[in-house]
C-alpha cells in the first residue's frame, strides 16, 4: 500500500465472508465424494484420499485468498490489495471519486454485503457497503 506519511487509515477490512460459500460448497462436495468412494471398496477406494486432499486444498486456497485481500480507505485513497507472492493494488484518489454506487442483492442486504463502484474501481463483496460509501464521499 502506497500511503503517504500524512495519510490516516480510516478503514482496513477483508471482503465479506460470503466469498467463501462457493469454494466451501465445492470442497464439501469433493469431501463427500471422496468419503463415498473410500468406503466403496477396492479398487474405487484408491480415488478417495486424493479427492479428500483436493477438497482440503480447495478450501485452504479460498481461505488464503480471502485472508490476503484487503479493502483499505485512507484520508486520501481507496485501495483494494490482493495477492501473496505478487501483491497487487488498485487505488483511486478520493478527490477524483465522483458518484459512489452501491449494488446489493436481497441476500446481500440480509447478510450485509454489496458491490461498491467508486471512481472506476469496482469492489465486490464489501461488508457494510454503506459505511464504506460514507467514508469515500
Secondary structure, DSSP 8 states (H G I E B T S, - for coil): ----TT--EEEEEEB-TTHHHHHHHHHHHHHHHHHHHHHH-TTTTHHHHHHHHHHHHHHHHHHHHHHT-EEEEESSEEEEEE-SSS-EEEEEEGGG---EEEE--HHHHHHTEEEEEETTEEEEEEETHHHHHHHH-
